[in-house]
Amino acid sequence: MSEETQTFDYVVIGGGTAGALITNRLSQDGSSVCLIEAGPRDLNPLIHIPAGYIKNIYSKTLTWNFEAEPGEGTSGRRFSLPQGRVLGGSSSINGLNYNRGQSADYDQWAALGNVGWSYDEVLPYFRRTERKIGSGDSYYRGRDGELPITDLDWHHPVTEAFVTGTQELGIPRNPDYNGEFQDGAGYFQRTILNGLRVSSARAFLGSARKRPGVAIRTHTQATAILFEGKRATGVRCEKGGRFGKHFIIRARREVIVSAGAINTPKLLQISGVGSASLLNNLNVPMVHELPGVGQRLRDHYGVRMVSRIKNIRTINDMAQGPPLLLEFARWLIRRPSLLSVSPSLAHVFWKSRVDLNRPDLQFVFSPASFREGVVGLLDKAPGMTCGVWQERPESTGYVKAQSADPYEAPIIQPNYLLEEKDQQVLLAGMRLARNMMRTSALSSYFDEETAPGADVESDDEFLDFARRQGTTVYHLIGTAKMGPASDPQAVVDDQLRVHGVESLRVVDASIMPTMPSANTNAAVLMIAEKASDMITGQPAPPRFQRSSGNPNANLHT
């Protein structure tokens, strides 16, 4: 009996950060689009309450429950690598902070042979997506997009003391790290409006789902991309799991893979696009050999330093009992509330060495402490946490399908701290984080350091702590790298078309050739925005002109 077949102009695999936006854009001209999402609709109320993050990140129903392979850089540990498995994808479960990165990040992409990806050329796409509410230079910030970006409205004295104290270390305040330059300290901007998370699904799918040509299929697993020769023609799907309904969705124009840096390479591999040796081991017929599929995996590896504090209540005290009820009441009437903040309130972007011309470290701060430094389990005593990671790690790993079974998780080896440089930058970051929590501005609150503890002093001791306690920052990229055909590791070209085949593109974090100096959500939105113009043949918006002076300076028209 033949499988049921449906046909659309475009099939988008993955209803996450990129998939939701691109479904909206491709359907605006009347084109028919089918969006396939393996997870459920975003109906869980904890998705929409920002404080629900600490529950959702470990959810068995809203995430892909991936695990990192043990590695020397993590003391042989396995730990969770959750990725969103729900409409909105990781934008429905992430830490809500909006961070574009540095202009030099995108100039590097262009320098690697990717025409059209310099900062001057991608900034209009960042601006198109966002609706920055409040302060911000409109040369750099969008005011009319669907995604609201707001400033922190819930302030705590310890957070302000932390930001003030960084100036003692020579770090200036920066009111808009997404503006002219990133360097400095301040408060995070968030994808939160009126106390509620605004995921990519909330921002972009509301109007798209009303169009007659748009179909959104949740609980639908893409099991293989279908080809006729070298041309992608559709997707084989199963709704409701392995024993559910089987059907085929055909694409008249293109298949677009937006499944993320883990699922995208796995799906390509089990569909016949990847290294010859792996496909042979999987007994998957080869459509096209691309050895870079699944390679060049990068992630931010973070370490959280924790101190006990005194003389003031922190989130540890406020997130339980009657104080929590008060915060809930404030949230209900749309007043600033603990329930409507992101997990990290303050940021610092700074340098591991004084001779660097741009930051290579990101710090996040919260007036809360977590047991063993792990987000999600609050300490009983009041505390504060300063997390740190290297912005542009050089260590790379891989993603490999274990079998042709689409329901079997792939092997994921990030190779954290494999490179000596990554170790040295993180060591400098941990020492600087310690100093940030011992400034005079924080002295009336600081009690004692509990992790790693005052007895940890040498590089070996710090590095041992990082290997035992560090973990993912959930910023997985690079496994379908963008680059010219002359690059043996490249998977897509600068139009995001998969090399060697037709009518197939990748639009998600896996195309990033290097790690942006940032949380990755904002960059993924930019990629999807730019991809929509490429796919529909729209001309690129006018590029901005680089200002002279600061090598990190952004732009003015």
N, C-alpha and C positions, 0 to 999 in steps of 0.2 A: 504494500500500500504506500503510495507516495506521500511525502510530507506536505502539510499545508504550507502554502507560499504566499507572502504578502510582498508588495513592491512599493518602494518610496524613491524619491530622488536621492536622498542621503540616508545612510544608517550611521548613527553615532553610538559607539560602544562605550558605556560608562557615563552615568548621570551625575558626575562629581563637579568639582570646581570648573574645569574646562568644558565638560560635556554639556552642562546646563547653559552656560553662556553661548556656546556655539550653536546649540539647538535654537535658541532665541534668534540669533543673528541670521542663520541660514533660512529660517522660515519667514523672515520679514518680507521677502519679495513674493511670497505665495508658494515657494518650493515646499514639497512634502518631506518631512523628516521623521524618522523613527528613532527614538532615544531608548536604548536598552540599559537597564540598571539591574544588577544582580540582587541588590538589597531592597528594602521596603521603602515606602513613602516616608517622608520626614514628619511623622505624626507624633512621635514620642515627645511629650512636653519637656523632658530634660534637654532635648536638643536646643530648644528656644530660650531656656533660662541659661544665661551665660555660666552661672556657677555649676550647672549640670555637667560641665566639661570633665570634672574629676571623676564622674561616674561613666560618662559616655566613652572616654578614651579606653576603658577596659571592657566595654560592652561586648557580649558575645553575639548580639543580634545586629549591631550597628557598625561593626568593624570586621575587616578581614583579620583573623587572628594569626598573623604571620609571626615567625620567630627568627631571630638572627642565629646563624651558626656560631658555635664557640670559636673564639680567636684568642691569640696571644695578647692582643691589646685590651681584651676584656677579661683577663684572668680565666679563660676557658669557660666563661658563663654563656648561657643562652638567656635571652630576654625578649620580651614582646616587641614587635614592630607593627603596631596597629595602624591600619589605613581605613578610611571611611568606606562603608558598604551600605549606603543609604542615599536617597536623593540629596544632592549637595555634596556627597562624598566627604572628603576630609574637611571641607569648609563647614560641615554640620557637626563636627566633633573637635575641631582644633582649638587652639588657645586664643583665637579671635583677634590677635594683634596684626595690624596691617603694616607691612615693611617692604619697600621696593628694592632696597639695596643701593649700590653706588653706581655712578655713571660709568666708572671704569670697568665694571662687570660686563656691561653690554658692549662697550667698545672692544673688549677682549673677544666676545663672541664674533663680532664683525672681523676682527683681525685674524681669526682662525679660518676665514674664508666664507663666512656667512653674510652674504650681501643683504643689506637692509636691516641689520640687527644692531646697529650702533645705538648709543643712548639717544642721540639726536633724533633717530628714526623711530625708536620705540616709545619715547616719552608721550607722543600724542595718543598712543593706545592706552597707556596708564591713565591719562587724563580722561579719555573717552568713557572708561568703565566707571570711574568713581564720582561720587557726589560728596565732596569734602564739606562738612558742616563746621562752621566756626572759622578759626584763624587758619592762615595758610596763603602763600603767595600764589596767585592764580596763573602766573607764568608756568608754574610747575604742577599745580593742583587742578583737578577737574571739579566742576561745580554742577554738572548737569547729568551725570551718569546714573545708572540704576542702583549702584552699590553705595550705600551711605557709609561714610567714614567719620567717626566722631572722636572728640577728645575726652579724656578721662574726666568724669564728674564726681567721683567718690575719692576723697583724699584722706590720708592718714598722716599724722605728725611724723611717724617714723620714716615713711616714704619720702616726705619732704626733707627730713634731716639727711637721709641717704643721698638725695640728689644734691643738696647743698654741700655736703661733705666732699663730693667728688671734685669740687672746685679747689679744695685744699691740695689735691693731687695734680692740679694743672689741667683739669678737664672742664671745659666750659659748658654752660647750659646751651642746649639747642632746642628751640621751640618747635622746630619741624624737621625731623630727621628724614622725611620724605621730600624735602624741599631742595634748597641749593646744595647742601652738603650734609653728610650723615654724622660726622664727628661730633661727639659731645654726649651730654646726659639730659634726661628729661622724662616725660611721661608718654606712654604708648598711646597710639591712635588705634581705634578698634572698629570692627564690623558689628557695632551694636547701635541700635536705635530704639529709644523709648524703653530701655531696659530689656530688649529682646535681641537675640542673635539674628543677624541677617546673613544667611548662607548664600552660596551661589544659586541654589535652587529657589530660595525666597526672592532673591533679587532679579533673577532672569527667567524663571519658568512660569511665573504667574501670567504674563502676557502671552507667552509662547503656547501654553496649553489651551488657550481660547481659540487658536487658529485651527481651521478645519483640517489642514494638512499635517498637523502634528500629532503623533502618537507616542505616549510615554509608557513603556512597558517595564514595570517593576517586578521584582522576584523573577527576573529573566536572565539566565546565564548564557553568555556567548560561549559556545563550545568550540567553534572553529570559524575562521574567515574562509570563505569559498572563493576559488579562483577558476577562471577559464584561461588556461595557459598562464600568462603572467598578469592577467587583469583580475583585480578583485571585483567580484560580482555580488557579494552578499555575505550573510552571516548565518550559520546554523545555531539555533537557540534551543534552550529547554526552560520552560516556565514551571516553577514549583519544584525544582530540584531534579536529581538524577532520574527519578521515576515519574516525572511530570510530563507535560505536553511538549512534544518535539515539533519544531517548525522552522522554516527558512524565511529570512527577510532579505529580499533582493534590493540592490541599489542601482538605480539607473545611472547615477553620476559617480558617486564616491562612497567608500567606506572610510569612516574616521574613527580611529582608535584613541580613546581618552580614558584608558583604564588605570593609569598611574604607573609609577616606576617599577612596580613589581608585577602587576597583572599584564601590562602591555607587552613586555618582552616574553612572558610565558605564553600569552596567546599567539604572538607571532611565531614562536618556536613550535608550538603544537599544531600550527597551521601550515608549517613548511617553510618558514622564513627564518634563517639562523645559520649557525655554523654547521658545516657538513658533518663533522664528527658527532655533534650532539644530536642532530636529526637522525643520523644512522643509529645511534644508541636508543633513541626513542621509537625507532621503526616508523618514523613519519616521512612520507614521500616529500622530497624536496621540491619546492616551488622556485625558490631563489636562495642562493648562498649569500649570507651576510654575517660574517664572523663577529661583528660588533654587537649583535643583538644580545642583550643581557649583560654586556660588559660595561665598564666605566661607572659602576654604581658608586655614588657618593652619598654621605649623610653627615649632618652635624652631630658631633658626639659631645654631650654636655655633662658638666660636673656641677653639683649643687653644694654650696658651702652654707652652713647653718650656724646661727648663733642664738643663744638664749638671751632675752632682753628683760628689762625691769622697768618699773615705774609707769607702766602704761599697758592698757589692754591691746591685744592684737587680734587678728583674724582667728587665732586659736581659741580665744575666749568668746568671740562674737558669733562663731559658727555653730553654736550648740545652745540648747535650753532657751530661756526667755529672751536673751539677746537676739537669737536667730529668728524668733517670732516677730520681734520688732523690725528686723531687717526685711522679713517677708512682707510685713504690713507696708513698709515704705516702698517696696518693689511694686506692690499691688496698686498703689496710687501714683506710680511713675515718679517717685522721688529717688535721688541717688541712694543706692543700696548695695550692700555686699553681694547680693544675688546677681547684680548686673555689672560686675566687673570681670575683666579677663584675669587669668591666673597670675600673670606678671603685670605689675603696674608701672614700673619705671624701667628705663633702659639706659645703658651706657654703650657707646661704640667708641673703641679706643685702640691704641697700638701696643703691641707686645714689645716693641723697641722704639727708642726715640728717633732713630734714623729713618723710620718708615714714613712714606708720604701719604698714607691713608690707613684707616683702621683695619685691623685684621682680627679683632676680638669683639664679640657681642656679650654683654652682661644683661641679665634680667633680675629684677628685684621685686620682692613681695614682703609685706609685714606679716608673715606667717611662716611657720616651720613645720616640716613634715618628717615623720619617723624615717630614719635612715636616709633622709634626703630625697625620698620618693614622693612625687606629687600624688595626692589622692588620700593619704592617711595622715591627718593632722596630729601633731604632737600635743601632749596634754599641757605642757608649759608654754607660755608665750615666747615667740621667737621670730626671727627674720631669716630669709633665704636669699642668697645671691648666687644665681646660676651663671656659668660662663661656658662659651665654646668658641672654637676657632671658626672664623667666618668662611674661609676658603680652604678647606682641607684638601690635601694632596693624595691621601690614601684612597685607593679605589678597590672595589670588590666586584661581585657578579651576582646575577640571578640566573638560575638554570632550572628548567622544567625537569621534574624527576621521572615523569612518564607522559604519555599522550592523554592521560586522564585529565580532563579540564577541572575536576574537583580536587585534585591532589595539589597541595601547596608546593611551590618550587623551593629549591635550595637557595638560601639567601645568605651570602657571606659579605658583609660590608668592609671587613678588614680595618676596623677602627684602629687608629694610632699606629698603623703599619709603618708610615714614613717618620723618620727621625724629626723632620721639621714640625710635623703635627704635634709630636710630643713636646718639643721645646716651646711652641707657641702656647699650648695649653698650660704648661707649667708656669709661664709668665702670667697667663690669665688668672690662674689660681692664686698666685702671690698678690696680684693686683686686687683681686676680689677680697682677699683677707684685709688688705689695707683700706679698702672702701668701707668695710664694716668696723674699722677702728679709728675713724676720723674723729676730730673733736666735736663736730656737729652731732655725732651719734653717741658721744661718750656718756651722756646722762641716761641713755637707754641700754647701751651695750653691757651685758653681764659676763658671758663667756662663750667662746667658740666651742660648739659641740661636734661639728663635722667639718674638716677632718680632726679637729682638736689641736690645742696649742702645742702639744708635744710633737706634732708633725712639722718638721723644719727642713729636712734635706730634700734635694730633687728626687732621690729614689723613694723617699717616703711619700712625697706628694704624688709621684707617678703611680705608686702602688695603690694609693687611695683612688686615683682616677680610674685605674683599671678595674678595681673591685666595685666601685660605686657609680661610675659614669654610666650613661645610657643614651639611647637615641633621643634626638630632638624632633623626630618625625618628619625630617626634610629630605626624603629619598629622591634622588634625581639621576639622570645621565644614562640610563640603560637602553635608550634608542637615540643615541647621540646625533645631533645635527652637525653636518659637515659636508664638504665637497666629496665627490666620488673618489678623488685621489687619496682620501683618508681611509685607510683600511678598517678603521673602527667606526666610521660614520654609518648610520642607519637611515637617516633622512637628509634630504638636501635643504637648502635655505628657504624653500617653499613648503617644507615639512612633508614632502612626498617621499615615500619609502623608495630607496634606491633599487633599481632593477625591476620594479613592478609598476603597474598602472592602477590608477583609481583608488589608491590606498595612501592615507596620511596618518601621521601620529600627531596628536595635539594634547600634550600634557607635560608634566615635569620630566619625563624620561628623555625629552629631546634636548635638555639643557647640556651644552658642551662642557661647561664648568659651573661650579656652584656660585650662585649670586650671594653677595654679602648680606644675607637677609633670611628671614622666614620665607618660605617659597610660595605661599598662597597668592600674593600680589603679582609675582612674576608669571604664575600660571594663568591668571586672568588676562594679563597682557598678551601672553602667547596665544590664547584663544581668540582674543579680540583681533589681533593681527592676522591669525589664520583665517578668520571669517572673511576678511578682505581678499586674501589670496585665493580662497576657494571660489568666491563669487565673482572674482575678477574686478573688484573695485580698486580704483587707484589709491595708493597710500596717501595719507594726509600729508600736508607740507611738513618737512622736517624742521626742527628747531636748530638755531645756530649756536654753537658753543661759545660761551663767554671766555675771555682770556683770564689769566691769573691762576687761581686755585685749580690744580689738576683734577679735583673732584667737583669743580663748579658745574652746575647743571646749566640751565639755559635761559635765554630770553629771546623773544621774537624780535 
